[in-house]
């Protein structure tokens, strides 16, 4: 699997672009008010700021899901021009954004209708951010932004702190749309899953962040799980130990029965099928609702992604 990951996931450092990230922020999700030098966390916060149960969601077709996943795959293989053409088939685009605190560049894969602000009814298909300055070694997945409060902050902050990552974020509140069709952690027929599936097939480890209610696991601040598989037990222990050192109680689902273990999570099941490392992490509100708590959580997760970068 390691050979597959190293062969299939190449450095994007040479990925050329005529887009230098200087274009205005004109998106329909609050991005129009951002300064030109806004960082990744600011972009993500603005993007998700209007998410609600009523914000809408269009279920993508198989061809639409495939087009976005193909575009991401081409970016991972350093074929930016081809990626842009493939993504244009479904009105997605690629632009370069720069994190001002580090100077690190990311390819943002986003719905052109969202970015240009031309749609009053967003499709809700989400985004991906891909590190352009380091080989890709890990991913962070945010399936329930806003619904799981501040998980979007955790994902964006981890991407900014730890080189070599891909951030995949859902494009709608989990209760948007009909029934549970926007709950991408439990739906395979989503753009979010199509991207995560592509990463898992390439052997790229993933850490998926969730938020749990205080009464879901009263004795614990965090529930950490390896999902359906056990490929990431060592990394799970490292994460739990890092969180424990920062004062948090962690239920370790690989060692005992825990609530919210994520056994039915479809990205975790795909990772298990591909023998790819996957962590499903539920953070309590006490961690997510404070900047200090989020910083500690991100630092603990960065300890895991640091080890993945050495693979």
C-alpha positions as CSV (number, residue, x, y, z in Angstrom):
1,X,0.0,0.0,0.0
2,X,2.9,2.3,0.8
3,X,4.3,1.8,-2.7
4,X,0.9,2.6,-4.2
5,X,0.6,5.8,-2.2
6,X,4.1,7.0,-3.1
7,X,3.6,6.1,-6.8
8,X,0.1,7.5,-7.1
9,X,0.4,10.7,-5.0
10,X,3.0,13.0,-6.4
11,X,4.3,16.4,-5.4
12,X,2.3,19.2,-6.8
13,X,5.1,21.7,-6.4
14,X,5.6,22.1,-10.2
15,X,1.9,22.5,-10.8
16,X,1.7,25.6,-13.0
17,X,-1.1,28.1,-13.1
18,X,-2.0,31.4,-14.5
19,X,-4.1,32.0,-11.4
20,X,-2.0,33.7,-8.8
21,X,-4.8,33.8,-6.2
22,X,-5.1,37.6,-6.5
23,X,-8.5,37.7,-8.0
24,X,-11.3,39.2,-5.9
25,X,-13.4,37.1,-3.5
26,X,-16.8,37.3,-5.1
27,X,-18.5,34.2,-3.8
28,X,-22.1,34.0,-2.7
29,X,-21.2,32.6,0.7
30,X,-19.8,35.7,2.3
31,X,-16.5,35.6,0.4
32,X,-17.2,38.8,-1.3
33,X,-16.4,40.7,1.9
34,X,-13.0,39.0,2.4
35,X,-9.7,40.7,1.8
36,X,-7.6,39.5,-1.1
37,X,-5.1,37.9,1.4
38,X,-7.6,35.9,3.3
39,X,-6.3,32.6,4.7
40,X,-7.8,29.2,4.2
41,X,-9.7,29.2,7.5
42,X,-11.2,32.6,6.6
43,X,-12.2,31.3,3.2
44,X,-13.8,28.2,4.7
45,X,-15.6,30.1,7.4
46,X,-17.0,32.5,4.8
47,X,-18.0,29.7,2.5
48,X,-19.9,27.8,5.2
49,X,-21.4,30.9,6.8
50,X,-24.8,30.6,5.1
51,X,-25.2,26.8,5.5
52,X,-28.5,25.9,7.1
53,X,-31.1,23.1,6.9
54,X,-32.9,25.2,4.3
55,X,-29.8,26.2,2.1
56,X,-30.6,23.5,-0.5
57,X,-28.8,20.5,-2.0
58,X,-28.9,19.0,-5.5
59,X,-28.0,15.3,-5.7
60,X,-25.2,14.9,-8.2
61,X,-25.5,12.3,-11.0
62,X,-22.9,9.6,-11.4
63,X,-21.3,11.5,-14.3
64,X,-21.1,14.7,-12.2
65,X,-19.5,12.9,-9.3
66,X,-17.0,11.3,-11.6
67,X,-16.1,14.6,-13.3
68,X,-15.1,16.2,-10.0
69,X,-13.2,13.2,-8.7
70,X,-11.4,13.0,-12.1
71,X,-10.4,16.7,-11.8
72,X,-9.0,16.1,-8.3
73,X,-7.1,13.1,-9.5
74,X,-5.6,15.1,-12.4
75,X,-4.5,17.8,-9.9
76,X,-2.9,15.1,-7.7
77,X,-1.0,13.9,-10.8
78,X,0.2,17.5,-11.6
79,X,-2.0,17.9,-14.7
80,X,-3.6,21.2,-13.9
81,X,-4.7,22.2,-17.4
82,X,-6.4,18.9,-17.9
83,X,-8.0,19.1,-14.4
84,X,-9.4,22.5,-15.2
85,X,-10.9,21.2,-18.5
86,X,-12.5,18.2,-16.8
87,X,-13.9,20.2,-13.9
88,X,-15.3,22.8,-16.3
89,X,-17.6,20.0,-17.6
90,X,-19.6,20.4,-14.4
91,X,-19.0,24.2,-13.9
92,X,-16.2,23.6,-11.3
93,X,-13.0,25.6,-11.3
94,X,-9.5,25.6,-9.9
95,X,-7.9,28.7,-8.4
96,X,-4.8,29.1,-6.3
97,X,-5.1,30.5,-2.8
98,X,-2.2,31.4,-0.5
99,X,-2.1,31.1,3.3
100,X,-0.6,34.4,4.4
101,X,0.8,33.1,7.7
102,X,3.0,30.5,5.9
103,X,3.1,31.4,2.2
104,X,1.9,27.9,1.4
105,X,-0.2,27.6,-1.8
106,X,-3.3,25.5,-2.3
107,X,-5.4,24.6,-5.3
108,X,-9.0,25.3,-4.5
109,X,-11.5,23.0,-6.3
110,X,-14.9,24.8,-6.1
111,X,-18.2,25.2,-7.8
112,X,-17.9,28.1,-10.2
113,X,-21.5,29.1,-9.3
114,X,-20.6,29.5,-5.7
115,X,-17.4,31.4,-6.3
116,X,-18.9,33.8,-8.9
117,X,-22.0,34.3,-6.9
118,X,-24.3,33.6,-9.9
119,X,-26.6,31.1,-8.2
120,X,-29.2,31.8,-5.6
121,X,-29.7,28.0,-5.2
122,X,-26.3,26.4,-4.5
123,X,-25.9,22.8,-5.5
124,X,-24.1,22.0,-2.2
125,X,-21.4,19.8,-3.6
126,X,-18.5,21.1,-1.5
127,X,-14.9,21.9,-2.1
128,X,-11.3,20.5,-1.9
129,X,-8.1,22.2,-1.1
130,X,-4.9,20.6,-2.2
131,X,-1.4,21.6,-1.0
132,X,0.7,22.7,-4.0
133,X,4.0,23.0,-2.2
134,X,4.4,19.5,-0.7
135,X,3.8,15.9,-1.8
136,X,0.4,14.8,-0.7
137,X,0.5,12.4,2.3
138,X,-2.8,12.8,4.2
139,X,-6.3,14.2,4.0
140,X,-8.7,15.8,6.5
141,X,-12.4,15.4,5.8
142,X,-15.2,17.6,7.1
143,X,-18.6,16.0,6.2
144,X,-20.9,18.0,8.5
145,X,-19.7,21.6,8.5
146,X,-21.8,24.0,10.6
147,X,-24.2,21.1,11.6
148,X,-21.2,19.8,13.7
149,X,-20.3,23.2,14.9
150,X,-16.8,24.5,14.2
151,X,-15.6,21.3,12.6
152,X,-14.9,23.4,9.5
153,X,-12.5,25.4,11.7
154,X,-10.7,22.2,12.8
155,X,-10.3,21.0,9.2
156,X,-9.0,24.3,7.8
157,X,-6.6,24.9,10.7
158,X,-5.1,21.4,10.4
159,X,-4.6,21.9,6.6
160,X,-2.9,25.2,7.3
161,X,-0.7,23.9,10.1
162,X,0.5,20.6,8.6
163,X,2.0,20.4,5.1
164,X,1.1,17.7,2.5
165,X,-2.6,17.7,3.1
166,X,-5.9,17.7,1.2
167,X,-9.0,19.2,2.8
168,X,-12.3,17.8,1.6
169,X,-15.4,19.7,2.9
170,X,-19.0,19.1,2.3
171,X,-21.0,21.8,0.6
172,X,-24.2,21.8,2.5
173,X,-25.7,21.3,6.0
174,X,-26.3,17.6,6.7
175,X,-30.1,18.2,6.9
176,X,-30.3,20.2,3.6
177,X,-32.1,18.6,0.7
178,X,-34.5,15.7,0.8
179,X,-34.2,13.2,3.6
180,X,-30.6,12.5,4.5
181,X,-29.2,12.9,0.9
182,X,-26.9,15.7,2.1
183,X,-25.5,13.6,5.0
184,X,-22.4,12.8,3.0
185,X,-20.8,10.7,5.8
186,X,-23.5,8.1,5.1
187,X,-24.1,8.6,1.4
188,X,-21.9,7.2,-1.4
189,X,-23.7,9.2,-4.1
190,X,-22.0,12.5,-3.3
191,X,-19.2,14.6,-4.6
192,X,-17.6,14.5,-1.2
193,X,-17.5,10.7,-1.2
194,X,-16.2,10.6,-4.8
195,X,-13.2,12.7,-3.8
196,X,-12.6,10.7,-0.6
197,X,-12.9,7.5,-2.6
198,X,-10.2,8.7,-5.1
199,X,-7.9,9.5,-2.2
200,X,-8.5,6.1,-0.5
201,X,-7.7,4.3,-3.7
202,X,-4.4,6.1,-3.8
203,X,-3.5,5.0,-0.3
204,X,-3.8,8.6,1.2
205,X,-4.7,8.3,4.9
206,X,-7.6,10.3,6.1
207,X,-8.8,11.8,9.4
208,X,-12.5,12.7,9.5
209,X,-13.6,15.3,12.1
210,X,-17.1,15.3,13.7
211,X,-18.8,17.1,16.6
212,X,-20.7,15.2,19.3
213,X,-23.3,16.5,21.8
214,X,-22.3,16.7,25.4
215,X,-24.7,13.9,26.4
216,X,-23.4,11.5,23.6
217,X,-20.4,10.4,25.7
218,X,-20.7,12.1,29.1
219,X,-17.4,10.7,30.4
220,X,-15.3,11.7,27.4
221,X,-14.2,14.8,25.5
222,X,-13.3,12.8,22.4
223,X,-14.3,9.5,20.8
224,X,-11.6,8.3,18.5
225,X,-12.2,5.3,16.1
226,X,-10.6,3.6,13.1
227,X,-14.0,3.1,11.6
228,X,-14.7,-0.2,10.0
229,X,-11.1,-1.2,9.7
230,X,-8.0,-1.3,12.0
231,X,-5.3,0.0,9.7
232,X,-4.9,3.2,11.7
233,X,-4.8,1.8,15.3
234,X,-1.2,3.0,15.9
235,X,-2.1,6.5,14.7
236,X,-5.3,6.4,16.8
237,X,-3.3,5.6,19.9
238,X,-0.9,8.5,19.0
239,X,-3.8,10.8,18.6
240,X,-5.5,9.7,21.9
241,X,-2.2,10.0,23.8
242,X,-1.6,13.5,22.4
243,X,-5.1,14.6,23.4
244,X,-4.7,13.0,26.8
245,X,-1.5,15.0,27.4
246,X,-3.5,18.1,26.6
247,X,-6.0,17.2,29.3
248,X,-8.8,15.5,27.4
249,X,-10.4,12.1,28.1
250,X,-10.6,9.9,25.0
251,X,-12.7,6.9,24.4
252,X,-10.6,4.5,22.2
253,X,-13.0,2.6,20.1
254,X,-10.4,0.0,18.9
255,X,-9.9,-1.0,22.5
256,X,-13.4,-0.8,24.1
257,X,-17.0,-0.1,23.2
258,X,-17.7,3.6,22.6
259,X,-20.6,5.6,21.3
260,X,-20.4,7.2,17.8
261,X,-17.7,4.8,16.6
262,X,-18.4,5.5,12.9
263,X,-18.6,1.8,11.9
264,X,-21.2,2.7,9.2
265,X,-19.3,5.7,7.9
266,X,-19.0,5.2,4.1
267,X,-15.7,6.9,3.8
268,X,-14.3,4.6,6.5
269,X,-15.7,1.6,4.8
270,X,-14.1,2.5,1.6
271,X,-10.8,3.1,3.3
272,X,-11.1,-0.3,5.0
273,X,-11.7,-2.0,1.6
274,X,-8.6,-0.2,0.2
275,X,-6.5,-1.0,3.3
276,X,-6.0,2.7,3.8
277,X,-5.5,4.3,7.2
278,X,-8.7,6.1,8.4
279,X,-9.5,7.9,11.7
280,X,-13.0,9.0,12.7
281,X,-12.9,11.5,15.5
282,X,-15.8,13.0,17.4
283,X,-14.9,16.2,19.4
284,X,-17.1,17.4,22.2
285,X,-18.5,21.0,22.2
286,X,-16.1,22.0,25.0
287,X,-13.2,21.6,22.5
288,X,-14.9,22.9,19.4
289,X,-16.3,26.0,21.0
290,X,-13.1,27.6,22.2
291,X,-10.1,28.8,20.2
292,X,-7.8,27.3,22.9
293,X,-9.6,23.9,22.6
294,X,-9.4,23.9,18.8
295,X,-5.7,24.8,18.9
296,X,-5.1,21.8,21.2
297,X,-7.1,19.5,19.0
298,X,-5.3,20.6,15.9
299,X,-1.9,20.2,17.5
300,X,-2.8,16.6,18.5
301,X,-4.1,15.8,15.0
302,X,-0.9,17.4,13.5
303,X,1.2,14.9,15.4
304,X,-0.6,12.1,13.4
305,X,-0.3,13.8,10.1
306,X,3.4,14.5,10.8
307,X,3.9,10.7,11.0
308,X,1.9,10.2,7.8
309,X,4.2,12.7,6.0
310,X,7.1,10.4,6.8
311,X,5.6,7.4,5.1
